[in-house]
Amino acid sequence: MIAMSYHRTYGMDVRITRCCNNFGIGQHIEKLIPKSITYANKYGFIDIYGDGTNVREWIHAEDHARGIFKVMQYGEPGNIYNIGSGEELTNNEIASMISTFTGTNAKLNYIEDRKGHDKRYSLNYDKIQRLGFKCRRSIRDSKEWDEMVQYYKEYQNA
């Protein structure tokens, strides 16, 4: 709101982006995917909040960065752009993929849900698509998982 007030008051070139959940290498170890890969490899289980049916939309960090750049190049000042992929998965589906791609057959350990935890995060990203934005990477691609699993195995052994 403060940034938009500067656009309206002073004509400052403000373009706001909002994004869904990111995946890829280099994320902080407390995030769902890195933590779950680490737990699957080290302990053979994955902690899942609630019943695991919470839905999240996922985008690769490189696609997110490309979306920001697209808005910088072609977006209109004073506009807000959602950067999304349309790839929605439940936390149970993410955990299942981690179990498969780590080769651990990790068990799911359901823990108490966080208070106020949203059931679904997803975005309407039609506006940025009109700028020509399109994702190049997919969370459903096994090559992405191979890269992440290898990275976090090396990270936990460092």
N, C-alpha and C positions, 0 to 999 in steps of 0.2 A: 504494500500500500504506500509505503514511503517512496519507493522508487517510482511508482506510477504518479504520485503527487508531483514529483520533480518533472516528469514528462508533461503533465497537464499545466503546471505553473510556469516552468522555464523552457519547455520545449526540448528537454534533454532526451537524447536518443536512448530510450529504455525498451528493451525487449526481454520478456520474462519467459523462462522455460521451466516446465515441470516434467518430471520423469517417473517412470515406474521403477520397479526393483531392477538393479543391475546385477549381472553375473560376469565372471571372467577371473583371470589370475590377478593376484595382488590385493584382493580385498582383505579388510581387517578380519582376523581370525574369529571374532565374535559373531560375524554375520552367518546367516543360515547355511549357505552352501559350504564355505570353508570350515565352519565348525562341525558340520555334519560329516564331511569327508574325513576330517581329523578323528572324530569320535568313532566312525565306522572302522577306520584303519587301526586305531589304538585300542578301542574297547569292544568293538563288535556290536555297538548299538548307536542309535540316533535319537536324540531328544526331540520330541514333537509337542508343541503347545496344543492343548485342548484335544480335539478328536482328529486333527490334521486335515480338516476339510476347508480350512481357510484358503482362499484363492488369491494368487498373486500373478500379476503380469510381469514378464521378464524380458529384459533387453540386454544385449552385450554392451559392456562399457565402451567399446570402440564405436558401436552404433550410436550410443548416447552422445559421445563426443562429436561424431559426424552430424548429429541432429543439431547440436548447439552451433556448430560452424555453419550449417545450412541456414539457421535463423539469423546468424550474424550477417551472412551474405545477402539473403533474400527476404528476410522477415521485415515486417513494417513496424516502425517505432510505435510504442504505445500498445502493442499487442502481446498476448500471452499464448505460448505454444506448448502443447503437451507432446512429449516425445515418448512414443509407445511402440510396441511390436505386435500387439494382438495375441501374443502367446501367453495364455493363462494356464496355470497349473496349480493344483492343490499342493499343500505342504506334504501330504502323503505321496503324491506323484513324484515330487522332488526327492523325497527320501527313498522311494523305490528306485529311482534312477541312480542315486548315489550308491545304494546297496548293490545294484547291478554293475555299475562301472568301476567300483572299487574291488569287485569280486569278493566281497566279504559276507554277503547275505546278512547284513546287519539287521538286527531286530529293531523294531520301533518302540521307543520308550515314551509313552504318553505322559506328559507332565501337566500340572495345573496351568490353565491358560492365563495370560496376563490380563489384568483388569482393563476393560475398554478396548481389548484387541479387536481390530476390524476383521470382519469376515471376508472382505474382498477389497483388493486394490486393483483398479484398472483404469485406463484412460481412453478418452475419445481423442484420437490423434489425427483426425481428418484434416485439420488446419495445416499441420506441418507436411502432410502428404501432398497437399496442394502446392507446396514449395518444391516438390520433387523428392522428398525424403522417402527412403525405403531401407529397411534393415537388410544387412548382408549376412548376418550371422544368426544362428538359431540355437536356442537352449535344447532343442530336440536332436541336435546333431551330435553323434557319438564322438566326433573329433574334438568338439568343445569340451566334452567330459574327459576325454583322454588327457587334454592339455591341463585342465583344472586338477584332476586327480594326481597327475605327475607333479605339478607345481606344489600342491599342498603336502604331498608325501615328502618332497625335498625340503619344504619349509619346516615341517615338524621334526625332521632329522638334523636340521641346521644347528 
